[in-house]
Every structure is written in structure tokens, then in C-alpha cells.
Amino acid sequence: MTISLEALRRCSIAVDLGAARTRVYLRRTGLIVDEPTVAAVNTHTGGLIAVGALAERMTGRTPEHIRVVRPVSNGTVVDIDMAQRMLRLLLGNKLRRAWRRRPLVSAAVCVQHDADPLARRAAVETLTGIGAKRVELVDTLIAAAVGCGLPVERPEATMIVVCGAATTQVAVLSLGSIVAAERVPVGGETVDHAVVQYLRNEHALMLPSQAVRPLQLLLKNSADGAPAPPSTEVHGRDVATGLARTVRIDVGSVRSAIRTPLTGVLDAIGTVLRRCPPDLVADLADRGIMLAGGSAVLPGFDTMLREATGMPLNIADHPDVCAVEGLGAMLDGKVQPLLLDAMVS
């Protein structure tokens, strides 16, 4: 981690290109961009109509000549040109003023653990296309652990579970490096799909994409012990007739439906623990698991992990921005490596 920290201190910006949101951290300034990774394109002219939150609100509501696209899928940039155009609009004058004094800068970007060479190259080309002279790649797991305040540089085990929109990454870290890690294709989008499928199969109702998040918020409140009604009304489109219809659903049944896809995360945790030395596993029995990522607040997710593993579980204060905040801390020099003096015979 020492070499990485030395290189990162020369970087000016840190970028977290996620499947759900894009975040940019400017050195000694803080978070300057936190917007959905979405762009709306005019198919006739090829021009961008909107990016970020405005483009996300257009999802499912556009005429034929407007297409809403997501340049990042499963944590990987799949459309480099669109990602560059989206970043330029999101940054606007915020970065141009900073780069005017020093036009050639270095940038740091988060990449998924064990990302293939094509995914790494796509991340590098995306940032060099908007003006970065050099791009440093940082594992999302290490960046998120730093952002959560975990002592990753010490000779003791820390376990982090980063729940993204498309994937969940699990890792045990020690001495600034990853001891064991696993990635599973389960995330917030998987849970959204489970909710939509449940309503389609049980109630023959097509749920609008914009209605999934409010329903999850209701489930989260009931899972946290807050007073919540046993049932709620959901508006959607009838599968058979295509007409608008309202049904009353049981909140508990929906919560049970979304627990099924989340069991893949439990398997990943078990795999990682089996790969770790016994001494590190003993540390985790006391320290527990840190939950981070934008999907860390999924309803009942923390309770399920706590019951299945029997270990303490903590959710980061700001789980959605842990990765970019960790990168920012490295850029600002707030993270110091553990210095080990060589033994002299």
C-alpha cells in the first residue's frame, strides 16, 4: 500500500464510476459530483439531452427519439465515449477552473476486485479522454475500507462487504492488502428485479421502475422495527389488460421474496472466511463485518448477515460514498502506511 499511497498523493481527482452513481472527489476540496450514472441521448442527432438525476427521471418516460443509456454496467465501463461525454457535462466548470492552472493532472479511479484487463483499460481510457495525464487504479475494496475508517494498514484482520448496484464484493484485509476476496453478481438491481418478479407472478402487476425504491423504503422501516402497516397499496399496469391497476400487497411476503437473492452474499462470506488463516478469522470474531456500498441499507440485509454469521455487523456512517471518500483521504495524505523497519543481522 506504500507505493500506491505515494502515487495517489500526486493525483488531483478521484473518481468512482459505479453502475448506479458517479462520484468525483477533488483534492483538498471534497466531493464535487454525486449523480446517477445515466445519460439521455437524442437518437436523431446523437446529442446529449440530459445527464445525472434529470436523465434518470426520464427513464421509462421518453418518446421514441430519446434513449436513456447507462454507460457503466456491472461496475465496468461498457461505453467509453458516452461515459466521457457524461463526465464532461457532470463536471462542467467545476473541474475546468481547477485544471486551468495545471492542465496535465493525474487521476485515481476505483476498479472492482479482480477486474479483467479490458475493464481496467476502459476505466483508464475514460479518464484520459477527459484530460487526465496519468490514471492510478485502486481496488474498490481497499478504498471503501479506508473510507469506512478501518485500520487496513495494521497487522490485524478487517472484513468489509461492499454492496453495489450490480455486484457485491467481500474481502478480508490485513497490512494494507487483500488476504482473500470474492465477488458475486448480487446487488441492489437484483433486489429490484426480485420485487418486480414477485408482483408479476403473485399479482399479475407490472411495477414501474420509479416505484421500486419507495417500496424498499417501506420495507426498510418495517425491518428496522419502526411502525409499518402489514400491507400497502401498489400502483402498476395489469399484465393481461395493460390497464392501470392498484393492488394491496403483504409487506412481509415482499420482504421474504428479496431475501432469496441475498443468500449469494452469505456464500461469498463463507468462501472468504475459509480462505483466511485461523488467526485472522479469530480477529473477525471480535471485530465483525463492516457493511458499505449504496445497497448496504437494503431492507433486512444487515439482520440476515448478523444472524447467519453470528458476528457483529456495522453499517458505515455514509455507506454510499465510502469508496470515493477513501480515495479522497489517500489523495489528501490522511492515510499513513505502517512503517516496518528491516531486521539487521
Order of alpha helices (4+ residues) and beta strands (2+ residues): alpha-beta-beta-beta-beta-beta-alpha-beta-beta-beta-alpha-alpha-beta-alpha-beta-alpha-beta-beta-beta-alpha-beta-alpha-beta-beta-alpha-alpha-beta-alpha-beta-alpha
